């Protein structure tokens, strides 16, 4: 597609979480941005349902918001310290989810688009970009569903085969179709938040052993999406693994994963038949998906089951016998770069350093991580545009650790998408195991504060 000309300093290709965050960071620093998004031209990806910027296509959760001893919660903290648009919009769109941060996906997307659409330094253009530009500062943030023509251009520029894995999405259920005479509302270990509207943040559907075994058998036997021959050896990313793939690892795997009943007191169990007392043998949890509380998603139930098989099996879950689905689960293929090999430490393409990559296409995994890499790419590009040397982020911070993994610390021969985790941080050997995570977060916050102060000094010089 031939696009109309607009005056800009930096071109961002892709209006997902990473592209939107990069655009915000640049615009806030006085850099004029052209943000190109294919959706809205009549074309869609296999996973998106709207043309809204920063649409959430999988879960509605940004995971833990605990910034005292959780790596992704620490990443939330660091992004807020750097004026993240994703964190701003997430705060406005937040819905109850215990200690996690979950959002109304429509409100979230709307807030991101409104902020960028009203910014004087951002021009949003609905257009498909088919090739990497030959010149000009550019950030490619097209995500794991990059259109075929542009993906081909990237492959030619990197001189490498694309890597790929499968990503699954979970079903969403209408709240008023759930039979609450068989379910109850509670957060695990009663860790509810002030936003909780029913004394807890999750609807819990309990199963006894017979029900669980029958459900497990249904997962194993249900009709699945068929793959093409060349797709059969493509790996899954563990963070979005289909429920039936987990079930294949053993009949009790789910009871120690998304269907664990620990910390949940089943009010319907009057016999106390289990050693744990009132904890259910297994449980399916539903998490609020929108601010109105009318939609709830099945936590951890990403699936490649065919639609008819999903409806038949999921309606065997106690309380979901008459469930009405706002969206059924699905499966799509993701692509990402072998970033340690093809990108430098500033996310620039070694073969064409005027181009940076950001988001999931770089090999990070998760909404927050994708936005975080977009944030970093935006700040880096602003520094380059303004002729300033890049002041490297400490690897002791969540942002720095994630960036280091993507741009060189990981082995290129075995590189795979990664969520932020403390395993990416420089180790602390002089603190006890019980307080180590808290020590990681304290060190990171202190080091980030110093980095922010030094960066402001350099910008003012």
LUMNUZA-839881 format. One record per residue (C-alpha): z, y, x; residue in three letters. Coordinates in Angstrom, 2 decimals. Layout:
BEGIN
[site [Z, Y, X], "ALA"]
...
END
This chain:
BEGIN
[site [0.00, 0.00, 0.00], "UNK"]
[site [-0.87, 3.46, 1.31], "UNK"]
[site [2.07, 5.81, 0.92], "UNK"]
[site [2.14, 9.54, 0.44], "UNK"]
[site [3.16, 11.52, 3.50], "UNK"]
[site [6.69, 12.86, 3.71], "UNK"]
[site [8.36, 14.78, 6.50], "UNK"]
[site [11.04, 12.70, 8.14], "UNK"]
[site [12.75, 12.04, 11.45], "UNK"]
[site [13.52, 8.36, 10.92], "UNK"]
[site [11.76, 5.78, 8.75], "UNK"]
[site [13.94, 3.06, 7.19], "UNK"]
[site [12.16, 0.05, 5.73], "UNK"]
[site [14.27, -1.73, 3.11], "UNK"]
[site [16.71, -0.35, 0.54], "UNK"]
[site [19.32, -3.11, 0.54], "UNK"]
[site [22.88, -2.73, 1.75], "UNK"]
[site [21.96, -2.27, 5.41], "UNK"]
[site [19.07, 0.12, 4.80], "UNK"]
[site [21.08, 2.20, 2.34], "UNK"]
[site [24.05, 2.42, 4.70], "UNK"]
[site [21.82, 3.36, 7.65], "UNK"]
[site [20.15, 6.07, 5.57], "UNK"]
[site [23.54, 7.52, 4.61], "UNK"]
[site [24.83, 7.60, 8.18], "UNK"]
[site [21.69, 9.34, 9.42], "UNK"]
[site [21.55, 11.80, 6.55], "UNK"]
[site [25.21, 12.75, 6.98], "UNK"]
[site [24.39, 13.61, 10.60], "UNK"]
[site [21.58, 15.96, 9.60], "UNK"]
[site [18.70, 13.55, 10.24], "UNK"]
[site [15.88, 13.47, 7.67], "UNK"]
[site [15.19, 9.94, 6.41], "UNK"]
[site [12.33, 8.29, 4.58], "UNK"]
[site [13.71, 5.19, 2.84], "UNK"]
[site [10.96, 2.76, 1.82], "UNK"]
[site [11.75, 0.11, -0.79], "UNK"]
[site [9.20, -2.41, -2.09], "UNK"]
[site [11.01, -3.08, -5.37], "UNK"]
[site [9.89, -0.55, -7.95], "UNK"]
[site [6.22, -0.97, -7.10], "UNK"]
[site [5.81, -3.91, -9.46], "UNK"]
[site [6.73, -6.42, -6.77], "UNK"]
[site [9.99, -8.35, -6.49], "UNK"]
[site [11.65, -10.84, -4.18], "UNK"]
[site [12.58, -14.38, -5.31], "UNK"]
[site [16.25, -13.39, -5.65], "UNK"]
[site [16.38, -9.77, -6.86], "UNK"]
[site [16.45, -8.93, -10.56], "UNK"]
[site [16.27, -5.11, -10.48], "UNK"]
[site [14.72, -2.34, -8.41], "UNK"]
[site [18.11, -0.76, -7.70], "UNK"]
[site [19.07, 0.06, -4.13], "UNK"]
[site [21.76, -2.19, -2.61], "UNK"]
[site [21.46, -4.79, -5.38], "UNK"]
[site [23.91, -7.67, -4.92], "UNK"]
[site [21.97, -10.90, -5.42], "UNK"]
[site [24.62, -13.53, -4.66], "UNK"]
[site [28.35, -13.08, -5.24], "UNK"]
[site [29.89, -9.78, -6.38], "UNK"]
[site [32.66, -10.11, -3.79], "UNK"]
[site [33.05, -8.30, -0.48], "UNK"]
[site [35.76, -10.86, 0.32], "UNK"]
[site [39.26, -10.01, 1.58], "UNK"]
[site [40.39, -6.39, 1.66], "UNK"]
[site [43.46, -7.22, 3.74], "UNK"]
[site [43.13, -5.14, 6.90], "UNK"]
[site [46.36, -6.37, 8.50], "UNK"]
[site [45.35, -9.92, 9.48], "UNK"]
[site [41.88, -10.65, 8.12], "UNK"]
[site [38.67, -10.00, 10.04], "UNK"]
[site [36.51, -8.94, 7.09], "UNK"]
[site [39.35, -6.77, 5.73], "UNK"]
[site [39.50, -5.14, 9.15], "UNK"]
[site [35.76, -4.55, 8.93], "UNK"]
[site [36.33, -2.79, 5.57], "UNK"]
[site [38.91, -0.55, 7.27], "UNK"]
[site [36.57, 0.34, 10.14], "UNK"]
[site [33.68, 1.10, 7.83], "UNK"]
[site [35.86, 3.38, 5.72], "UNK"]
[site [36.92, 5.17, 8.92], "UNK"]
[site [33.23, 5.87, 9.56], "UNK"]
[site [32.48, 7.16, 6.04], "UNK"]
[site [30.66, 4.07, 4.78], "UNK"]
[site [28.61, 4.61, 1.63], "UNK"]
[site [28.99, 0.93, 0.74], "UNK"]
[site [32.77, 1.22, 0.86], "UNK"]
[site [32.66, 4.46, -1.16], "UNK"]
[site [30.53, 2.88, -3.87], "UNK"]
[site [32.59, -0.31, -3.74], "UNK"]
[site [35.76, 1.65, -4.47], "UNK"]
[site [34.20, 3.22, -7.58], "UNK"]
[site [32.76, -0.09, -8.81], "UNK"]
[site [35.79, -2.26, -8.00], "UNK"]
[site [36.96, -4.98, -10.42], "UNK"]
[site [40.08, -7.21, -10.24], "UNK"]
[site [39.87, -9.98, -7.63], "UNK"]
[site [43.33, -10.47, -6.15], "UNK"]
[site [43.44, -9.51, -2.50], "UNK"]
[site [39.63, -9.61, -2.39], "UNK"]
[site [37.30, -6.67, -3.02], "UNK"]
[site [34.88, -7.45, -5.84], "UNK"]
[site [32.64, -5.01, -7.67], "UNK"]
[site [30.65, -4.50, -10.83], "UNK"]
[site [27.24, -5.11, -9.29], "UNK"]
[site [25.36, -2.70, -11.61], "UNK"]
[site [27.84, 0.15, -11.11], "UNK"]
[site [27.80, -0.46, -7.35], "UNK"]
[site [24.01, -0.29, -7.05], "UNK"]
[site [23.89, 2.78, -9.28], "UNK"]
[site [26.46, 4.62, -7.15], "UNK"]
[site [24.58, 3.87, -3.92], "UNK"]
[site [21.27, 5.01, -5.39], "UNK"]
[site [22.80, 8.16, -6.87], "UNK"]
[site [24.40, 9.17, -3.57], "UNK"]
[site [21.17, 8.71, -1.61], "UNK"]
[site [18.95, 10.17, -4.32], "UNK"]
[site [21.00, 13.37, -4.39], "UNK"]
[site [21.20, 13.75, -0.61], "UNK"]
[site [18.91, 16.54, 0.68], "UNK"]
[site [18.10, 14.58, 3.84], "UNK"]
[site [16.93, 11.40, 2.09], "UNK"]
[site [13.56, 10.74, 0.50], "UNK"]
[site [13.34, 7.43, -1.38], "UNK"]
[site [9.79, 6.11, -1.60], "UNK"]
[site [8.82, 3.03, -3.59], "UNK"]
[site [6.25, 1.40, -1.36], "UNK"]
[site [5.50, -1.85, 0.41], "UNK"]
[site [5.24, -1.66, 4.19], "UNK"]
[site [3.02, -4.40, 5.59], "UNK"]
[site [3.31, -3.84, 9.34], "UNK"]
[site [5.71, -2.52, 11.92], "UNK"]
[site [4.85, 1.10, 12.80], "UNK"]
[site [3.29, 1.83, 16.18], "UNK"]
[site [5.45, 4.89, 16.80], "UNK"]
[site [8.37, 6.89, 15.47], "UNK"]
[site [12.06, 6.00, 15.17], "UNK"]
[site [12.27, 3.16, 12.67], "UNK"]
[site [14.97, 0.88, 11.25], "UNK"]
[site [13.81, -2.36, 9.67], "UNK"]
[site [16.39, -3.55, 7.15], "UNK"]
[site [14.28, -5.72, 4.90], "UNK"]
[site [16.83, -8.50, 4.79], "UNK"]
[site [16.36, -12.24, 4.60], "UNK"]
[site [13.64, -11.93, 1.95], "UNK"]
[site [11.19, -9.88, 4.00], "UNK"]
[site [7.73, -9.81, 2.40], "UNK"]
[site [5.17, -12.12, 3.95], "UNK"]
[site [2.88, -9.51, 5.53], "UNK"]
[site [5.71, -7.61, 7.22], "UNK"]
[site [7.38, -10.85, 8.27], "UNK"]
[site [4.15, -11.86, 9.96], "UNK"]
[site [4.05, -8.51, 11.77], "UNK"]
[site [7.63, -9.08, 12.98], "UNK"]
[site [6.79, -12.57, 14.23], "UNK"]
[site [3.82, -11.23, 16.17], "UNK"]
[site [5.97, -8.50, 17.72], "UNK"]
[site [8.80, -10.84, 18.71], "UNK"]
[site [6.52, -13.60, 19.94], "UNK"]
[site [8.86, -16.16, 18.38], "UNK"]
[site [8.97, -18.48, 15.39], "UNK"]
[site [10.99, -17.26, 12.44], "UNK"]
[site [14.28, -19.05, 11.88], "UNK"]
[site [15.27, -19.86, 8.33], "UNK"]
[site [18.05, -21.24, 6.17], "UNK"]
[site [18.62, -21.68, 2.45], "UNK"]
[site [20.91, -19.41, 0.45], "UNK"]
[site [22.24, -20.29, -3.01], "UNK"]
[site [23.65, -18.09, -5.80], "UNK"]
[site [26.36, -18.94, -8.32], "UNK"]
[site [26.17, -18.88, -12.14], "UNK"]
[site [27.68, -16.08, -14.24], "UNK"]
[site [29.30, -16.79, -17.62], "UNK"]
[site [29.97, -14.60, -20.66], "UNK"]
[site [33.76, -14.15, -20.98], "UNK"]
[site [33.82, -14.57, -24.75], "UNK"]
[site [32.27, -18.05, -24.48], "UNK"]
[site [35.22, -19.39, -22.44], "UNK"]
[site [37.81, -21.42, -24.34], "UNK"]
[site [41.07, -19.86, -23.20], "UNK"]
[site [43.11, -22.50, -25.01], "UNK"]
[site [42.22, -24.77, -22.08], "UNK"]
[site [42.25, -22.19, -19.25], "UNK"]
[site [44.69, -19.61, -17.97], "UNK"]
[site [44.64, -16.43, -15.93], "UNK"]
[site [46.40, -16.40, -12.56], "UNK"]
[site [45.79, -15.50, -8.93], "UNK"]
[site [46.58, -18.19, -6.37], "UNK"]
[site [50.24, -17.89, -5.35], "UNK"]
[site [50.39, -15.03, -7.91], "UNK"]
[site [48.79, -12.60, -5.46], "UNK"]
[site [47.50, -10.27, -8.17], "UNK"]
[site [46.55, -6.63, -7.64], "UNK"]
[site [47.35, -3.44, -9.51], "UNK"]
[site [43.87, -3.72, -11.02], "UNK"]
[site [44.72, -7.04, -12.69], "UNK"]
[site [44.37, -6.72, -16.43], "UNK"]
[site [45.84, -10.05, -17.55], "UNK"]
[site [48.56, -10.74, -15.02], "UNK"]
[site [46.09, -12.31, -12.62], "UNK"]
[site [42.56, -12.03, -11.32], "UNK"]
[site [41.02, -15.45, -11.89], "UNK"]
[site [40.40, -17.67, -14.91], "UNK"]
[site [41.40, -21.21, -13.96], "UNK"]
[site [39.81, -24.29, -15.54], "UNK"]
[site [41.96, -27.34, -14.63], "UNK"]
[site [40.79, -30.93, -14.16], "UNK"]
[site [42.70, -34.18, -13.99], "UNK"]
[site [41.57, -36.92, -11.61], "UNK"]
[site [39.28, -38.66, -14.11], "UNK"]
[site [37.58, -35.39, -15.05], "UNK"]
[site [37.14, -34.43, -11.41], "UNK"]
[site [35.65, -37.79, -10.43], "UNK"]
[site [33.18, -37.61, -13.32], "UNK"]
[site [32.26, -34.04, -12.32], "UNK"]
[site [31.76, -35.06, -8.70], "UNK"]
[site [29.50, -37.90, -9.80], "UNK"]
[site [27.49, -35.46, -11.93], "UNK"]
[site [26.99, -33.17, -8.94], "UNK"]
[site [25.70, -36.06, -6.87], "UNK"]
[site [23.37, -37.41, -9.58], "UNK"]
[site [22.13, -34.14, -11.15], "UNK"]
[site [18.48, -33.19, -10.73], "UNK"]
[site [18.02, -30.80, -7.81], "UNK"]
[site [15.39, -28.29, -6.77], "UNK"]
[site [12.62, -30.02, -4.83], "UNK"]
[site [11.68, -28.74, -1.37], "UNK"]
[site [8.31, -28.66, 0.27], "UNK"]
[site [7.91, -31.06, 3.18], "UNK"]
[site [8.18, -28.33, 5.84], "UNK"]
[site [11.39, -26.99, 4.27], "UNK"]
[site [13.38, -30.21, 4.45], "UNK"]
[site [14.86, -29.61, 7.90], "UNK"]
[site [15.85, -26.00, 7.21], "UNK"]
[site [19.65, -25.59, 7.47], "UNK"]
[site [22.06, -24.05, 5.00], "UNK"]
[site [24.45, -21.27, 5.97], "UNK"]
[site [28.00, -22.56, 5.39], "UNK"]
[site [29.13, -19.38, 3.63], "UNK"]
[site [26.72, -19.93, 0.73], "UNK"]
[site [26.44, -23.72, 0.80], "UNK"]
[site [25.51, -25.28, -2.57], "UNK"]
[site [28.41, -27.01, -4.28], "UNK"]
[site [26.54, -30.31, -4.42], "UNK"]
[site [25.87, -30.23, -0.67], "UNK"]
[site [29.61, -29.91, -0.10], "UNK"]
[site [30.18, -32.77, -2.54], "UNK"]
[site [27.94, -35.00, -0.43], "UNK"]
[site [30.43, -34.73, 2.44], "UNK"]
[site [32.99, -36.80, 0.56], "UNK"]
[site [34.44, -37.07, -2.93], "UNK"]
[site [37.59, -35.09, -2.01], "UNK"]
[site [35.85, -32.31, -0.07], "UNK"]
[site [35.75, -29.97, -3.06], "UNK"]
[site [39.46, -30.48, -3.74], "UNK"]
[site [40.16, -28.96, -0.35], "UNK"]
[site [37.54, -26.24, -0.78], "UNK"]
[site [36.48, -24.21, -3.82], "UNK"]
[site [38.17, -26.56, -6.31], "UNK"]
[site [41.61, -26.75, -4.69], "UNK"]
[site [44.49, -26.49, -7.15], "UNK"]
[site [47.27, -25.43, -4.76], "UNK"]
[site [49.28, -22.34, -5.71], "UNK"]
[site [48.16, -22.46, -9.35], "UNK"]
[site [50.71, -23.42, -12.02], "UNK"]
[site [48.97, -25.25, -14.86], "UNK"]
[site [50.70, -24.22, -18.11], "UNK"]
[site [49.00, -27.09, -19.95], "UNK"]
[site [50.52, -29.80, -17.73], "UNK"]
[site [53.74, -30.83, -19.45], "UNK"]
[site [53.91, -34.27, -17.85], "UNK"]
[site [54.06, -33.16, -14.20], "UNK"]
[site [52.02, -36.23, -13.31], "UNK"]
[site [51.03, -34.99, -9.85], "UNK"]
[site [53.20, -34.87, -6.70], "UNK"]
[site [52.61, -31.12, -6.52], "UNK"]
[site [54.32, -30.61, -9.87], "UNK"]
[site [52.23, -28.43, -12.16], "UNK"]
[site [49.37, -27.81, -9.75], "UNK"]
[site [46.14, -29.21, -11.22], "UNK"]
[site [44.35, -32.08, -9.52], "UNK"]
[site [41.34, -29.78, -9.18], "UNK"]
[site [40.38, -26.41, -10.61], "UNK"]
[site [37.25, -24.33, -11.22], "UNK"]
[site [37.95, -20.62, -10.78], "UNK"]
[site [36.05, -17.79, -12.42], "UNK"]
[site [36.17, -14.24, -11.03], "UNK"]
[site [35.44, -11.05, -12.97], "UNK"]
[site [31.89, -9.87, -12.24], "UNK"]
[site [31.70, -6.50, -14.03], "UNK"]
[site [34.07, -3.65, -14.87], "UNK"]
[site [33.99, -4.41, -18.58], "UNK"]
[site [35.30, -7.89, -17.89], "UNK"]
[site [32.56, -9.43, -20.02], "UNK"]
[site [30.95, -11.42, -17.19], "UNK"]
[site [32.68, -13.88, -14.86], "UNK"]
[site [31.16, -15.81, -11.98], "UNK"]
[site [31.95, -19.36, -10.89], "UNK"]
[site [33.66, -18.95, -7.51], "UNK"]
[site [32.05, -21.08, -4.79], "UNK"]
[site [29.57, -22.64, -7.22], "UNK"]
[site [26.33, -21.71, -5.52], "UNK"]
[site [23.92, -24.44, -6.51], "UNK"]
[site [20.42, -25.92, -6.19], "UNK"]
[site [20.80, -27.96, -9.41], "UNK"]
[site [17.97, -27.40, -11.86], "UNK"]
[site [18.82, -25.20, -14.83], "UNK"]
[site [19.11, -27.98, -17.42], "UNK"]
[site [21.32, -30.01, -15.10], "UNK"]
[site [23.57, -26.99, -14.49], "UNK"]
[site [24.12, -26.35, -18.18], "UNK"]
[site [24.81, -30.01, -18.94], "UNK"]
[site [27.25, -30.50, -16.06], "UNK"]
[site [29.08, -27.18, -16.10], "UNK"]
[site [29.79, -27.55, -19.81], "UNK"]
[site [31.88, -30.63, -18.96], "UNK"]
[site [34.39, -28.34, -17.24], "UNK"]
[site [37.50, -27.84, -19.42], "UNK"]
[site [37.18, -24.49, -21.18], "UNK"]
[site [33.45, -24.16, -20.51], "UNK"]
[site [32.24, -26.64, -23.16], "UNK"]
[site [30.49, -23.80, -25.00], "UNK"]
[site [29.80, -21.58, -22.00], "UNK"]
[site [26.97, -19.09, -22.36], "UNK"]
[site [25.34, -18.26, -19.03], "UNK"]
[site [24.25, -14.71, -18.20], "UNK"]
[site [22.68, -16.15, -15.05], "UNK"]
[site [22.30, -19.67, -13.77], "UNK"]
[site [22.51, -20.62, -10.12], "UNK"]
[site [19.49, -20.54, -7.85], "UNK"]
[site [18.20, -21.09, -4.35], "UNK"]
[site [16.04, -19.05, -2.00], "UNK"]
[site [15.01, -19.16, 1.65], "UNK"]
[site [16.40, -16.68, 4.14], "UNK"]
[site [14.87, -15.62, 7.44], "UNK"]
[site [16.48, -14.03, 10.47], "UNK"]
[site [15.63, -13.07, 14.05], "UNK"]
[site [16.82, -14.80, 17.17], "UNK"]
[site [18.50, -11.49, 17.93], "UNK"]
[site [20.12, -12.29, 21.30], "UNK"]
[site [16.63, -12.97, 22.61], "UNK"]
[site [14.53, -10.26, 20.95], "UNK"]
[site [16.95, -7.31, 20.47], "UNK"]
[site [18.74, -5.21, 23.07], "UNK"]
[site [22.38, -4.11, 22.89], "UNK"]
[site [21.40, -1.20, 20.64], "UNK"]
[site [19.58, -3.39, 18.09], "UNK"]
[site [16.20, -2.23, 19.43], "UNK"]
[site [13.26, -4.57, 19.56], "UNK"]
[site [12.68, -5.26, 23.24], "UNK"]
[site [8.91, -5.36, 22.73], "UNK"]
[site [8.92, -2.06, 20.78], "UNK"]
[site [12.12, -0.07, 21.42], "UNK"]
[site [11.30, 2.63, 18.86], "UNK"]
[site [12.16, -0.02, 16.24], "UNK"]
[site [15.68, -1.11, 15.39], "UNK"]
[site [16.66, -3.95, 13.09], "UNK"]
[site [19.68, -3.96, 10.81], "UNK"]
[site [21.34, -6.20, 8.25], "UNK"]
[site [21.01, -9.90, 7.57], "UNK"]
[site [17.64, -10.18, 9.28], "UNK"]
[site [19.53, -9.69, 12.57], "UNK"]
[site [21.56, -12.85, 12.01], "UNK"]
[site [24.77, -11.55, 10.51], "UNK"]
[site [25.85, -13.06, 7.21], "UNK"]
[site [27.54, -11.47, 4.22], "UNK"]
[site [27.31, -8.23, 2.29], "UNK"]
[site [29.90, -6.41, 4.38], "UNK"]
[site [28.50, -7.57, 7.71], "UNK"]
[site [24.97, -6.59, 6.62], "UNK"]
[site [26.10, -3.10, 5.64], "UNK"]
[site [28.15, -2.81, 8.83], "UNK"]
[site [25.14, -3.48, 11.04], "UNK"]
[site [23.20, -0.93, 9.00], "UNK"]
[site [26.00, 1.56, 9.60], "UNK"]
[site [25.91, 0.94, 13.35], "UNK"]
[site [22.10, 1.14, 13.46], "UNK"]
[site [22.23, 4.47, 11.63], "UNK"]
[site [24.78, 5.97, 14.02], "UNK"]
[site [22.90, 4.66, 17.06], "UNK"]
[site [19.61, 6.10, 15.81], "UNK"]
[site [21.21, 9.48, 15.06], "UNK"]
[site [22.54, 9.62, 18.63], "UNK"]
[site [19.11, 8.75, 20.03], "UNK"]
[site [17.38, 11.33, 17.82], "UNK"]
[site [19.80, 14.02, 18.99], "UNK"]
[site [19.32, 13.08, 22.66], "UNK"]
[site [22.83, 11.74, 23.19], "UNK"]
[site [23.73, 8.59, 25.12], "UNK"]
[site [25.20, 5.82, 23.00], "UNK"]
[site [28.95, 5.46, 23.41], "UNK"]
[site [29.36, 1.69, 23.06], "UNK"]
[site [31.76, 0.33, 20.45], "UNK"]
[site [34.70, -1.64, 21.89], "UNK"]
[site [34.19, -5.38, 21.43], "UNK"]
[site [37.84, -5.51, 20.35], "UNK"]
[site [36.87, -3.90, 17.02], "UNK"]
[site [35.33, -5.82, 14.14], "UNK"]
[site [32.17, -3.69, 14.35], "UNK"]
[site [31.93, -4.15, 18.10], "UNK"]
[site [32.62, -7.89, 18.00], "UNK"]
[site [29.96, -8.47, 15.34], "UNK"]
[site [27.44, -6.34, 17.23], "UNK"]
[site [28.19, -8.17, 20.48], "UNK"]
[site [27.60, -11.55, 18.84], "UNK"]
[site [24.23, -10.45, 17.49], "UNK"]
[site [22.95, -8.68, 20.58], "UNK"]
[site [23.88, -10.96, 23.42], "UNK"]
[site [27.18, -12.81, 23.36], "UNK"]
[site [25.77, -15.68, 21.30], "UNK"]
[site [23.61, -18.37, 22.89], "UNK"]
[site [20.00, -17.68, 21.92], "UNK"]
[site [19.23, -21.40, 21.97], "UNK"]
[site [21.74, -22.14, 19.21], "UNK"]
[site [21.97, -18.75, 17.45], "UNK"]
[site [22.89, -18.95, 13.75], "UNK"]
[site [23.98, -16.38, 11.11], "UNK"]
[site [27.65, -15.51, 11.39], "UNK"]
[site [30.32, -13.84, 9.27], "UNK"]
[site [32.76, -11.61, 11.10], "UNK"]
[site [35.75, -13.63, 12.29], "UNK"]
[site [38.44, -13.41, 14.93], "UNK"]
[site [36.61, -16.02, 17.00], "UNK"]
[site [34.15, -13.24, 17.92], "UNK"]
[site [36.92, -11.01, 19.33], "UNK"]
[site [38.11, -10.99, 22.96], "UNK"]
[site [41.08, -13.39, 22.89], "UNK"]
[site [44.72, -12.40, 23.04], "UNK"]
[site [46.71, -14.90, 25.07], "UNK"]
[site [50.01, -13.07, 25.36], "UNK"]
[site [51.01, -13.14, 21.68], "UNK"]
[site [52.25, -15.98, 19.50], "UNK"]
[site [49.92, -17.78, 17.13], "UNK"]
[site [51.80, -16.61, 14.03], "UNK"]
[site [51.27, -12.93, 14.82], "UNK"]
[site [47.92, -13.18, 16.60], "UNK"]
[site [45.76, -12.04, 13.68], "UNK"]
[site [47.97, -9.03, 13.09], "UNK"]
[site [47.77, -8.27, 16.81], "UNK"]
[site [43.96, -8.43, 16.65], "UNK"]
[site [43.88, -5.92, 13.79], "UNK"]
[site [46.40, -3.56, 15.43], "UNK"]
[site [44.42, -3.58, 18.67], "UNK"]
[site [41.15, -2.99, 16.81], "UNK"]
[site [42.49, -0.05, 14.80], "UNK"]
[site [43.86, 1.62, 17.91], "UNK"]
[site [40.64, 1.08, 19.88], "UNK"]
[site [38.45, 2.30, 17.02], "UNK"]
[site [40.51, 5.47, 16.65], "UNK"]
[site [40.00, 6.21, 20.36], "UNK"]
[site [36.27, 5.47, 20.04], "UNK"]
[site [35.92, 7.84, 17.08], "UNK"]
[site [37.76, 10.58, 18.95], "UNK"]
[site [35.60, 10.16, 22.06], "UNK"]
[site [32.40, 10.07, 20.00], "UNK"]
[site [33.31, 13.36, 18.32], "UNK"]
[site [33.96, 14.94, 21.71], "UNK"]
[site [30.55, 13.83, 22.98], "UNK"]
[site [28.83, 15.07, 19.82], "UNK"]
[site [30.45, 18.48, 20.19], "UNK"]
[site [29.61, 18.81, 23.88], "UNK"]
END
